[in-house]
Amino acid sequence: MHPTDTAMPPSAGHAEIRIVAATPEAARAVAQVIRRSFAGAEQRSYPVPEGGTRLHLTVDTASAAEPALSWLATSRPPSRTGTHVDEV
């Protein structure tokens, strides 16, 4: 686990998103797209030891814009779940 990660999951109706990009600009561009679909106020960025930027967002999934809300209502859990190789 990264030292800045929290052990507790976000509150109900919220999701935490982590973006790792080569540059802060690339991370911000992805974050902008996410903010068009979900309300969210909390954003934190950290340097990645190997280079690049890690951006953490907390979004409110209960306040999703229409395209995201439609997707959330019809989506199913993926058949392959679990953590990525670099996650705990």
Beta strands, then each sheet from edge to edge (+ up, - down):
strand 1: 14-21
strand 2: 39-47
strand 3: 53-60
sheet 1: 1+ 3- 2+
end
